[in-house]
């Protein structure tokens, strides 16, 4: 049985032959805010909606049939069906729909004594708060607000990349086998679970990087408060799903955090740098269309050199395009593709409804941050190995078979 340490040394040996030295930038103290801290609501109505000159565009926009027009002319949103994708908010010209907010309970939590509050920031964060608001300066900004630390969710995307690569290696054995990624997008998963249930067996039972981050933080620090920060409204709904509600206490959007910084007169771009990056390129590029596919493909190639069937991916972004891709899968119209990635927002998470910069600029920032990473994949990343050791995974087989903290049942 091969241990993660043995596997890591194999990868290290391969890469060193190419002239790269992966441990040069490795600093075991970079995750101290998480490992050693002793050292250092989806969519709501804003008002009643009896009359609408836009023929209930919100109703027509919802692929989940979560919005219905009642006999009295009012509109009702079914909280069970709503995935929180935010499409209806965008099409409502009267601005009577909005995202639920967690701002006030978060501010209360960071001011309470006796509990550490961690900011779990989505991979799409780079460039969102200004080009000079580097990850290190943002880390200082969150600590100035009262957070214990800022944890990049990208390292948990690394861990989920490894899990999905192992799932691919286990289950994709013939040219007719295929896998639908379960990472990242709760709307993609809601679509499969709610509309295309017959495809659920092709979805590996992995939680999203957000949930993985929240669970790991709480395992290491059981009394911690976890706050996810990203561009996505659907994450507010995901954080409250019954089987994973143990992971993330609150969800804030980038826009909400920007407003908090402004109210507190905190300017991240002017603060001191607290550099502590520890994710690989694979985890960092999750924020844009194609990032998950590319990350898993590279990891499969490293994990199984010479494997005959490699990842052949197709992606879709935008709710309509995701639905069309699934229909093509069901109709056998996807050629030799065996890995399918869906993201509800155009451009991926960088195109989320609560992003601050446009998706093209966001994609450029994500790619640049990915290219600056010291490690290409989770298999090269010593911080991944450190976290897996903390979670008591002694081998690759154990990680695949017994990783309950990273697993959920999509069939229920």
N, C-alpha and C positions, 0 to 999 in steps of 0.2 A: 504494500500500500504506500503510494508516494505522498509525502507530506508537502505542504505548501512551501516550506523552506527549501526542500530539495528541488521542487519545480522552479522556484525563484532563482536558485543558483544555476540551474540549467539555462534559463533565459539570460541571466547575467553573463554566463560564459559565452553564449552565442553572440550577444550584443557587444561584448568586450572585444571579440575578434574583429568586429567592424570598426573598432577604434573608439567606441563610446564607453563611457564609464558612468554607469547609472547611479552609483552611490556618491558621486561628487557633490550633488546638491541635496543629498539626504540629510536632514537634521531631525533627530528623534524628538526634539523639543517643539517642533512646529505644531504638533497637535496637543500641546499642553493645556490649552483652554478647555479641551474635551477630556483628555486622558488624565491630566494632573492639574486640576483647577486650583488646588491648594498652593501651587506655585504662582501662580498668576490670577357666514350665512349665504347660499347661492344667490338667487334673484328674488327681489322683493318689489312690491308696489310702493311708489312714493305718494300716490294719491289715487282716488277712485277713477275708473276708466269707463264711464257710461257711454260717452260719445267719442268717435274716432273717425277722422276724415280720411284715414289711410287704410280703410277696409281691413282692419285687424292684421296688419303686416306681421305683428308678433306671433299670431296664431299660425300663419302660413310659413313662418320661418323655422318652426320647431319640428325637427325630424323625430323627436321623441314623443310627440303628441302630448306634451306636458301642459300646454296652454289651451284652454277651451273657452269658447264664447257661450255665455249662458243666455237663457231666454230673456232675461231682463236687460240684456245688452252689455253686462259687465264681463270682465275677463277674469278667469281663475287660473292660478298656477298650481299644479299638483306637485307638492314637494317630493313625493316618492318617485315621480317620473322625471323631474327636472334634473339634468346632468350638470347644470351650472355653466354651460359653454359660453353664455353671454351674447349669442347671436341675436336674441330677441331685444336685448338692451340696445344693441347697435341699430336695429331697424326701427325702434320706437321713436318716431319723429317728435312726439310730444314729451319725451323724456320723463315718462311716468314709471319706468322700470329702472332699478338700480341694484348694485351688488350689496349684499349684507356686509356689515363692517364689524371688525373685531378690535378697532383702535382703542376704545376706552378700557376694556378689560386688560389689554396688553400693557397699556401705560400704568394701570393699577398694579399689575403683576411685577413690573420692573422696579416699582417703588416699595414693594413689600420686603421686609427683612426676613431672612431665613430660607429663602428659596432662590436658586440660581435659574436665571432665564437665558435660554440660548436662542440666538437668531440663526435659523437654518435657511441659508440663502440659495435660491435656485441658480442653476448654471447660466441662465439668461441674464444675470445681473451686470455683466461687464459693459461699461459705457452708459448704463441707464441713469446714473447720477452725475454724469459729466465725464469727459475724457480724462480729467485729472483726478477723479475719484477712484483711485486704484483700489484693488482688493485690500491692501494693507491700511489705507486711509479709511475705507469703509469699516474695517474691523475696529479701528479707533473710534469712529463715529458711533457705532452701536454700543461700545463700552461707555462712551460719554452719555448715552441715553440711560444707562443703567443695566444693560445686558452683561451677563458674565462673559460671553464670547460670541463670535460669529463663526459658524461652521459651514463650509461650502458643501452643498448637497452633491456636488460633482464627484466627491470621493465615494459616495454611496452609489452614484451612477456607475462608477468603476466596479464596485462590488456586484451590482446587478448585471453589468456587462459580462463579468466572469460567470455568473449563474446562468445567464441566457446562452452563453457560448457552450457551457457544459450541457445544457438542455438540448441544444442543437446537435452536439456531438452524440448524445444518447439517442435521440429520437429521429433524426434525419438520416436514414439509411439507404433509401432508394430515391429515384428521381420523382416519384409520386408523393413523397412525404413533404410536408411544409409546416412552417411555424409562424404564428402571428405574435409579434412582440407584445409583451404585457407591460413594458416599462413606460414611464412618463405620463401618457395622456389619459386622464380619467374619462374623457368623453369618448375616445376610441374604445375603451373597455366597456363603457356603458352601452355603446352602440352594439357591440358584439353580444354582451350579456342580455340586452333587452330586446334586440331586433333579430339577431342572427345566432340564436342559441346553439344551433347545430355545429357551429364552428368553435365553440368553447373548448372541446378536447384538443384543439390545435394551439391553445394559448397556455404557455407554461405558467404555473401558479406562483408568480413572483409579485411582490408588492412593488409599488413605485419607489423611486429614489427618495421622495419626500417621506414616505412611511418608513422606509428603511432607516433614514436619518433619525427620525423621531424615536423609533424603537431602540436603536443602538444608544442614543443619548440617555434615554430613560433606563436602559439596562445598566449602563455604567453609573448613572446618577438617578436613582429611583425617584427622588423628590424634585427633579428638575422640571421647569416649565419650558415647553418647546413652541417656538413661533416660526412657522414657515413664511418665507417672503418671496414672492414671485410675481409674474405678469398675468397669472391665471385666476379667473373667477371660479372655475370648476374645482379647484383645489379646496375651496371652502366646503363644498359638498362632500368631496372625497374624504376629508379629515373627519367627517361625522358619520361615515358608513359604519354600521355596528361592529363588523368583524375587525376593523382596523382603527377604531376610535381611540385606542389606547396610545397612539403614537404622537399625534400633533394636537396641542391644546388650542392654538389660535392660528389663523391664516391672515396675513396682511398682503396687500398688493404693493408693487413698486410705487404706484401713485400715492397710496396711503402713507408709505414710509417717507416719501419725498415731502409730503405735507407735515409729517411729524418733525422731520429735520428742520423745515422752515419755521415751524412754530417754536421749536426749541432753540432756534438760531444756531444750529449746528451746520457747518459748511464742510462736508467731507473733503473737498479738494484742498482745503487749507490746513488739514490736520497732519499730524506726524504719521509716518509710515510704520505699520506693524506687519511686516511681511511674514506670511505663514502659509503659503500655498502648498498643498500636498496631494492634488489630484493629477491624473494623467490626461493626456490629450483626449483619450476615449471618453472620459466622464465629462470633460468640458464642452465637447461639441454636441452633447445631447440636446442643447437648446435650439438647434436649427434642424430643418428638414434633412433627413438622410444621416444625421449624426448617430442615432442609435444603430442603424444598419451598418454604417462604416465601423463603428466601435466593435460590434459583435463580430463582423467579418474579419477584422484584423486580429482579434483575440482568438478566434477559431483557427486561423492560419498559424498563429504562434503556439497554440495549445496542441494542435495535431499536425505537425509538418508532414506533407505528403498525403494528406487526406484527399480521397478521390472526389467526394462531393463537398464543395465549399459553399459559403453563403452567396446566393444569387438573389439580390433584394429588389423589391419594388416599394415605392413610398407614395403616400398621398397626404396632402395637407389641405385643410378646409373641410368642414363637415360634409358638404355635398360631395367632394372628391373622395373622401373616406368611404362614404356610402357606395359610390360608384366602384371603387376598388374592391370592396367586399362582394358586390354583385358579380364582378368579373372573376373573382376567385371561385365563387359558387358555380359560375357557368364554364369554368375551365378555360378562361381566356387570358391567362397570364404567362403563357409560354413555359419556360423552364425555371421560373422564379420559385424559390422555396422559403423566403423570409419576407414578411410583409410588415411594414411600419406605417402607422397612421397617426396623424396629429391634427387636432380639430382646428387649429389656428393657421392661417396662411403664413408659410415660411417657418412653421414650427412655433415653439414657445416664444421666440423673439417677436412673433407677430401677435402675441397675446393681447386681449382687450385692455389690460391695465399696464402694458409696457409704456415707457416714457419716450423712447426714441423709436423711429420707424423701423420696420423689419429688415430693410436692406442694411441700414447702419448697424442694427443689432447683430445681424449675421456676420458682418465684417469684424465686429468686436469679438464675437464668440470664436471665430476662426483664428484671429490673431492671438487670443488668449490660449487657445488650444495649441497653436504652433509654438508658443513660448514654454510649454510644459516640458519638464525634464524627462518625463516618461511617456511613452506612446500608448501603452496599454496597461490594464490592471496587473497583468502578469509581471511587468517590470517594476511596479510601484511598491516600494517597501512599506509605505503607510497602509496600503491595503493589507499586506501580510501582518502588520502590527494589529490592525483592527480585527482581522480574522482570528488571530491568536487570542485576543481579548475576549472574543466570543466563543472560545474553546473549540474551534474547528481544527482538528489535528491533521486532517487529510482532505484531498480533493473529493474523495467519495463521501466523507461525512458532510462536507459542505453541500453537496448535491442532494443527499438523501435526508439529512436531519436539520436543515436550515429553517426551522419553524418560524424564527423571528423574521425571516425574509419571504415567507410563503403565505398565500391565501388561497381559498377555494372559490374559483369563479363559477362553479356549477350550482352553488346554492342560491 
